[in-house]
Amino acid sequence: MANHTNVIYILLLGLPFGVGLRIFFFFIFLSIYILTLAANITIITLVKLDQSLQTPMYLLLSHLSIVDIFYSSTVVPKMLATLLQKNSISLAGCFTQQYFYVSLGTTEFFLLGVMSVDRYFAICKPLRYTSIMNEKICLQATSVSCVVAFLAMVFVIICLSKLFFCGPYIVDHFFCDVAPILKLSCIYPPMMEIVVFFYGCCAILPSFLVTVVSYIFIVSTILRTPSQKGRKKAFSTCASHFTVVVILYGTVTFLYVRPTRAFPIEINKFIGVFNTVVTPLLNPLFYCLWNKEVKAAVNKQFS
């Protein structure tokens, strides 16, 4: 530890593609990123303009779209730069990217938990729904989720910044994820891995448990509904949210709620691409494709 040197820049190796494939995937990922921005901005605009979408469910969806825009923008631009052989990033920039990436991801988990509670009240307590869920509650829930996520991540970043790093300063990833940065430490710190694992559990498990409990009550209520049309309508309102929850929790649990050396880094990279590039685009697509109210609002605005 006494022989450590001060790190100024870090080299990101990026995705394992040849020169020809790099250009091809650059345009693929750039197109997905532009579609992600366009789709999420469309959701935000629709909720703002259309009075029929001025409900807690869609207000929370617009808040989720805002988080998705920043979440994707934290990682994708630098990933595109690595595909063009612009691989260097400062240590301060690396920690900054890592801070916003994890904080925004945690905020998204909390929001999905709030959205599941919203669906619980809408289906299981319909008579009390309007008195419990409103625009003010949605804004407060989003604000608390954001503040808690960003404050909690401060402790992890401080712990990471206190580590001693040894050369070569090469990160085998396309962004500054936690596990590759830990490998740069002169002495691999088991305690730091425990801190990261504990943070991952605290960020994922509470919202996951809230979501699971909410859907247990939701499904039991739907199954007791005598009308087949009513059951179908209730399931359709939850299908998009449930699909997003399964995809996001599945990928992030695989990446973080396990020992960081359990799988090769190449697998982590491709799962990371799906999590940071594809998932922010899937959220608005699922809600638009499976939701008649959103499709009606789109047709109304364009007409």
N, C-alpha and C positions, 0 to 999 in steps of 0.2 A: 504493500500500500504506500510505502514511502517513495517508491519509484514511479508513481503514477504521473502522467503529464496532463496538462490542461487541454481539454478538447474544445476546439473552436468550430470545426465543421465535421459533419457526418456524411458518409456516402451511402445512399440508398441503392441497393442492387436492383430493385424493381421486380417486375414479373419475369419469369424465365422464358422469354421469347427471343428468337433470332432477330436479325436486323429487319428482314422483310416482314415478319409477323408483327414487329413493333409498330410499324406504320399502319398496318391493317387494323390492329386492335386499338391504336390511337384514335382512329376515326370511329370505330365501333363504340368505344367508351365515351368519346366526345358527343356522339349522337345520343347515347343514353342519358348523359348528363344534361344536355339541352332539353330532352324530353322530360326529364325529371323536374327541371326548373319550370318548364311550361305547364306541366300537369299540376304541380303543386300551386303555382301562381293562379292557375285557372280555378282550382278549388277555393282558394282564399278569396278570389274576386267574386265567384258565384255566391258564396256565403255572405259576402258583404253587400251584394246588389239585390239578391233575390229574397223577398220577404218570407217566402215559404220555407227557406232554409235557415231562418233566424230562430233556431231551436238549439238546446244544449248539445245534442248529438253532433250537429254540423258545426257549431262553434268550436267544440273540442277537436273536430276533424280539421278545421282551418288552423287551429293552434298546432296540431300535429304536423300539418303541411309546412308551417313556418319552421318548426324544428327540423324537419326533413331537409329543407333547403339548406340550412346552415350545416347540418350534419354531413350532407353529401359534399358541400363546398369546402369543408374542412380537409377532406382527403383527396377527392377526385382531381382537382387542379394539379396538385403535386404529383399524383400518380401519372397524369398525362405528361407532365414534364419529364419524369423518369423514362417514359417511353421514347422521348426525344433526346435521351442521353444527358439530360440536365439533372444529375443525380445528387448533387450536394445540397445540404441543408445545415444551417447553423444549429448548435446545440440548444440555444435559446428558442429558435424556431421549432425545433423538434419537440421540446417540452411543451411549447405553446400549442402545437398541433395535437399532441397527445392529450393535453388538458381539455381542449374544446371537444375533441372527438369523444372522449369518455363521458364528459359532463353532458353533452347533448344526447348521447346514447342513453344515459341514465334517465334524463328528462323524458325521453320517448317511452321508456318502460313505465315510468310513473304515470304518464298521460294515458297509456293503454290501460293501466289499472283503473284510472278515473273513468275512462270510457266504458269499461266493463261494469262499474258501479252505476253509471248512467243508464246502461241497458237493463240492469237489475231493477232499478226504480221504475223505468218505463214499462217493463213487462210484468213485474211482480207487484208493484205498488202504483198502478196507473192513476188512481184517484189522488194520490199525494204527490205525484211526479212534478206537476207545475209549481207546487209550493216548496219543494226541496231543491230541484234543479232549475237554475235560471242563469242569465248571462253573467251576473255578478259572481255566482258560485263557480262558474266555469273559468272566469278570469282569475279568481283567487286560487283555484286548484292548479291552474297552469303556472301561476307565479310561484306558489309554494314548491311545486315540483322542480322548477328551474333553480330556485334559490338553494334548496336542499342539495340538489345534484352538483351544482357548481361549488358550494362550500365544502362538501364532502371530498371532492376531488383535490382540493387544495392540500390536504394532508398527504395524499398519495404522491403528488408532484413534489412536495417538499422532501419526502423520504427518498424519492428517486434522485433528486438533485444533490442529495448529500452523499451519493455513492462515489467511489473512486473508479475512474474508467481507464482502461489500458488499450493500447493500439493492437492491431489496426482498427481504425474507427469506421468499420463497415457494418451496416445493418442489412441483413438479408431479408428485406421486406420492401413493399412499395410505399409504406408510410411508417411513422414512428409509433409502432405498437409497443405495448409494455414488455412483452416477452423478449423480442429481439434487443431492446435497450438493456434489459437485465443481463443479457449475455455479454455486453461490453464491459461489465464490471470486472475489476481486477480479481476479486474473489466473489464467486457467485453467491449471492446472499439468500439463504433459505428463508430467513425471516421476512425479506422483502416479498418473496413469492407468496408467503402466507398472508401478508398484508393485501396483496393484489387479489388473492383468492377470496379473502374475507370481504373485501370491497365488492367483488363480483357477486358474492352471495347476498350481501346487503342490498345491492342495487337491483338484483333480479328476483330473489325469492319473495320479498314482501309483495311486490306488484303481481308476481306470479300466483301467490296464494290468494290474493284478493280476486284475481281474475278467475281462478279455479272455483273458489267458493261462490262467486257471483253466478258463474255459468251452471253450477250444480242447482242453485235455486231457479235459474232461468229455465233450464231444461225441464225440471220437475213441474214448474208452473205451466209451461207450454204443453207438456204431455197431459195435464189435467184439463186443458181447454177442450170443450166439447166440439167446437166447430173445426172442421178440417181446414177451411179457408183461414180461420184465425191462427191455427197452428202454423200454416204455411207462411203467412204474413210475418208472424213473430220470428220464425226461423230465418226468413230472408233479411230481416233487420239486423240479425246477429252474425250472418254468414261471413260478410266481408271483414268485420272486426275480428272474428274468431280465426279466419285464415291468416290475417296479418300477424296476430298473436302467435300462432303456431310457427310460422316462418321465422319471425324475429327471435322468439325465445329459443327455437331449435338451433339456429346458427350461432347466436351469442353464447348459449350454454356450451356448445361444442368448443368455441374458441377460448372461453375464459373460466368457466366453472369446472375446471379439471387441472391437473398438473401441467405446467407449461411445456414440459418435454415429452409429453405422452405421444405426440404425433409429429411427423416430419414438417418442416417449415413450409414446404411446397403445398401441403394440404391446407395449412393455415392461410396461405396466400390466396388460394382459390376460394375458400370459404369467406375470407375477408373481402374479396372482390364482390361476391354475392351480397354480403352484408352492407357494404358501403356504397356500391354502385347500383345494384339491381333493386334491393329492398325499398329504398326511398321512392323508386318509380312504381313499385307494385302497390304501395299504399293507396295513392289516388286512383290507380287503374282499377283496383278491386272495388273501391267504393263507387266509382262511376259505372263500371260494367254491371254490378249487381244491385244497384240502387235506382229504382224507378224515379224517385224524387229528384236525384241529381241529374239524371238523363233528361227529365222534363225541364229542369231549370236551364240546362245547356241549350235545349231546343228553343226555349222561350227567349233566352238572351240573344241567340243567333238569328232568330226570326224577327 
